[in-house]
Amino acid sequence: MTKNKDTILSILLVSPSILAVAVFIYGFIGWSVRVSLSQWKGLEANYDWAGFQNYIDLFSDPRFHIDIRNTLLFTLIFVGGSLILGLGMAILLDQNLPGESFFRSLFLFPMAISFIVTGVVWRWLMNPATGDRISGFNLLFDELGLDFLINQWHLTPTWGIAAIALAAIWQMSGYTMALYLGGLRSVSDELREAARVDGASEFQIYAQIILPMLRPVTLSAMIILGHVSLKVFDLIVAVAGKQLQLDVPAIYMWQTTFDGLFYWRGAAIGIVLLLSVAVLIIPYLIYTLRTEAEI
């Protein structure tokens, strides 16, 4: 009897959270799916059925092609750069150098600020102006006599999105460093000493022993960073505003929904983003559950 009461009490305690999740997450996802399959354009709701033709039209849109290209390029540079820089900083801190606590905090600091703040700062650093209005990195290159490095940054055709990725790398590489550092500190000193006794150099220890052991950390970091890159919005808007050459699905969704009042298209883009994130998250969750079950 007491066990049944505890079960009922537990259900009552978690039921408000379950109800809130069901309504405000899955309920709104379902509503967004319905809107994405409708003909809703304008302030007045129109739920007339359009079906998957909306998605066919979306993927036939040249602007959405630009969005996909920019997202893939941004993701490749952002994820790759954050992993490499984060791993490098983690290995550096793993050497037990003096001032480790200070540098660990310094590397993590960008994570404490929002993408909007990062965008405002990097908008000045990547100021494409030259001549009397030169500033930021271009001014630094000019003072150092490195004029060949002066460029238009985010205004550069085709590769402008890569400049935005640099700001994202600066902000998220510290977080990646923390993930890798935790993995490095989990490697036992006995294993390292055994490798040294066998004649392995420090480079060989990291390349052949430690880094293969960090594959789960790398996978987790890739999932998290990929999730961030797919939803990037505020950083691009803060640095460069809403430019077509820097367009991504999140910006397109905002403009087509709230500026153009094409609610069906905005909902369709949102569902595409949701499915893109799910493609990253669901396999990772399955892998994690299987790994825990084997343990």
N, C-alpha and C positions, 0 to 999 in steps of 0.2 A: 504493500500500500504506500509506504513511504517512497519507494522507488518510483511509483507512478506519479506521485505528487511532485517529485523532483523533476521528472520528465516534463510534466505539464508546465511547471514553473519555468523551466529552461526554455520551452517553446514560447511561452508568453513573453519572456524577457527579450528574445531575439526577433519576435514577430514584427515589431515596429521597423527594425532595420531591414528585414526581409521585404516588408511591404514597401518601404521607401525605395529600395533597390529595384523592386519589380516595377514600380510606377515611374520613377524618375530616371531610370537607366533603360531597362528593357522595354518599358512602355513607350518611352520617347523614341527609342530605336525603331520599334515597330511603326510608330506614327511617321517617322522620317522615311521609312521604306514605302509606306502608303503614299506619302506626298511625292516621293521620287517617281512613282508610277502613275501620277495624275497629270492633269493639264493646268495646274495652278500657276497662273501668271497674273500679277496684280495684287492689290490689297484684299480683294474679295476671294475667299476660298473657293476653289473649283476642284472637286475630287473626281471629275470625269476620268474614266480609265484611259490611259495612254499606253500602259504596259512597258515592255522592255525596249520599245522604240526610243524612249527617252535616253536610255543608256547607249543605244546605237548612235543616236544623234550626238551624244556627249563625246564618245570616242571618235566620232568623225569630225569633231570641231578642231580646226588648226590650232586654236589657242590652247586647247587641252593637250595637244601634242607637245607644244612648247613647255607646258607645265610638267609633263612626264619627263621630258628630256632634262629640264632644270632640276627636278627632284632626284633623278638618277645621278646626275653629275654632282649635285650638292651632297648626296648621301655617300657616294664613293669617296670624295675628298674629305668630308667631315669625319666619317667613321674611320677611314684609313689613317688620317692625320691624328685623330684623337687617340687611336690605339698605339700608334708608333710613339707619339710624344708622351703619352701616359706611361707606357712601358719603360721608356728611357728615363723618365723622372723617378719611377718606382725603383728601377735598378740602381740609380744614383743614390737614392735614400737608403737602399738596402746595404750600402757599404758601411753603415754606421759612422758616417762622417760627423764632425762637430756641427752643432747647430741644426740637427735633423728636425727637431720640433718646429723651429722657426720656418724652415723651408717647406715642411709639410703643410703648415698653416698658410704659407705664402702661395703654394701651388693650389691649395683648395679654395683660396679666397674668391676667385671669379665665380665659383659655384654658388656663392652666397648672394649674388646679385641677379637681377632679372635680365632676360634677353633685351628688354626695352632699354635698360641702362647701358648694357653692353653695346647695343646698336647706336645709341647717342654718342658714346665715347669713340667707337670705331668709325662713325660717320665723319668725325673730325680727323681721326688718324688717316683715313683713306680719302681725304679730300682730293678730288681729281683736278682741282684748279692749279694753274701754273702762273708764272710771272709774279706780279706783286701780291697775289692772293695765295701763293703757295704755302702750305702748312702740312702738319702731320708727317707721315712717312716720306712724302715727296720732298719736304723741306730738309729732313734728315739726310736723304740721299744726295740732295743738292749740296749740303754743307760738307759731306764726306767725299764729294767728287765722284759719286756713283750715279751720274746722270742717266746712264743706260737703264737703271732700275726705276726711274720715274715713269709712272704710267697712269692710266685713267681708272684703275681699280674696278669698281663695280659698273662703270660705264663702258668697259671694254666689251665689244661685241662678242657674243658666243661664250666667252669665259668670264663674264662679269659675275656670275653666280659663284665662281670659285673664290672670289674676293670675300663674299659674304661668308663662305665656309671657313675662312681663316678666323673670323671673329667667333664663330661657333666652336672651332677647335680650341681657341684660347679659353673659352668659358668651360668647356666640358672635359678638357684633357686632365685637369686636376682630379675630377671625379673618377676618371679612368685610372689615374695614378693610384688613388686610394684602393680601388678594386684589386689592381695588380699587386700593390704593396701588401695587402692582406694575404694574397695568395703566396707571395714570396716568403712572408714570415711564417707561413704554415709548413714550409719545407724544413725538415729537421737538419740541425747542424751536423748530426752524425752522418747523414747521407752526403753532405758536402765534403766532410773530412775524408770519408771513404773514397770519394772520387779524387780528391787531392793526393791521397796515398797511392792511388793507382796511376798517378802521373798526369791527371787531367788538368789543363789550364783553366783559369777562371772563365775564359770565353767558352771553352768546351763544356764546362759545368752548366753554364746558363743555356747554351745552344742545344745540348744533347740530353740534359737531365731536367733542368728546372722549367724551361719553356714548354716542353711537352706536357709537363704536369699542370701547366696553367691553361690548358685548352678549355676547361669548363669556365674559367674566369673570362677568357677571351670571348667565348660564346655568349656569356651573360652580358658583357660589355657591348658586343655587337647588337644584341637584341635591344638593349636600352637605348643606345645611340641611334640605331635605325628607327626606333619608335619616335625619338625626338625629331629626327630629320624629316620624317614623313609629314609631321604636323607643323613644320616651321612656318611662322607667319610674322610674329612681332619683330623678330630680328631683322628681317628683310625690310619691313615697313619702316622701322626706325632708322635704318642705314640709308635706304634709297627711295623710300616711298613706294608707290604702286606703279612700277614700270613693266611693260609687257615683256621685255627681254629678261627680267628677273622674276617673272610670274611663276607661281607654284599653285597647286590645287587649293590650298587654304585661302590664298588671296583671291583666286578666281571665285571660290565659294562665297566669300564675303561680298564681293562686288556684284556677282550675278543675283544674289539673294536680296541684299539691302539697298543696292543702287539700282539694279535693273528689275527687281521684283520678280525674277524668274525663280519662284520658290521650288518648282519641281527640279530645276537644274541644280540649284544649291543643295537640295536634299540628296540628289543623285551623287554629287561630288562628295558629300559627307559620307554616304554609304560606301563609295569606292575607297575613301580614306580608311574607314572602319575595317573593311575587308583587307586592305593592305596591311594594317596593323595586326589583324588577326592572323595573317599569313606568317608574320614574324613570331607572335606570341604563342599561338596554339601549339606549334611543333615544339617550342621550348618547354612549355608546360608538360607536354606528354613525355618529353625526354627527362625532365626533372622528376616526374612521378615514377617513371620506370626505374630511374637510378635509385630513388629512395626505396622502392619496393625490393630491388635487388640487395640493398644494404640490410 
